[in-house]
Amino acid sequence: MMFILLLALTNLGQGDPTNPVELGDVHWLRSYETALAKSKSEGKSILILFQEVPGCSTCRTYGNEVLTNPLIVEAIETHFIPLAIYNNKAGSDGEVLKRFNEPAWNNPVVRVVDEKGIDVLPRLNGNYSAAGLAETMVSALIRSSGNAPVYLQLLADELSAKKRGTQTVTYSMYCFWSGEALFGELNGVIKTTAGFQDGKEVVKIEYDPTIISRSQLDKASLKLQCKVPSNGSFRNDDTPKYYLSNHRYKKIVMLEIQKCRVNSAIAEGQDPDVFLSPRQLHRT
């Protein structure tokens, strides 16, 4: 499902089709000096991708699967100065490689540096996942400016939870629309699904046990007098995310975690925009 979602979300990206496959859809600068100047003038850190171009399967996969994620592309292009350095080329690329003591002919490495070329945080090496890059960007933005956009934090939360492994629990209640609104706002809840089980309305919850525990979910469920049903067959409701499905944002392609938060915000009369990226909102 995540793969299908990312395919749909690619329509939100603004990638360069002339990019080598190893660079994905990001518009990268290729001059270190230009990146330093832009970093100083715009007050943004530089995100440097040290990449083998043309590269091995790991390098190509990183470009194809990580650097085409539209929310990652948007975050790199919006909140950083993107710079690509080929680690298998001489000349100016080789000079930057030596400056940072990066190995040549290497798998992808990401560094975030300030306007003076000083590391904002440790380099990302050996982790070729979208979760790793999203977490790195969140940490870098918090380190340099004190905060990161909510959409990027949500992306990191969902990707990291999927990578670590999630758990599920199902609660029955008098109204699963209210149930989705209740559980969807909780930090650590990744996905909610309204449906029927044992002839009752239920909400199936997928959550990250490293962020929220089953006991915490049980405590929250008391607000709706929820009960845990037996392990009967589950059938999805025809109108998932009821409040979102009746809102003008229903056509926006979102992460599952974004759907949870937006649906809950609408149900509570709060502003859902905070959970979406500017490019997602632009398509409304």
Disulfide bonds with the S-S distance in Angstrom:
none
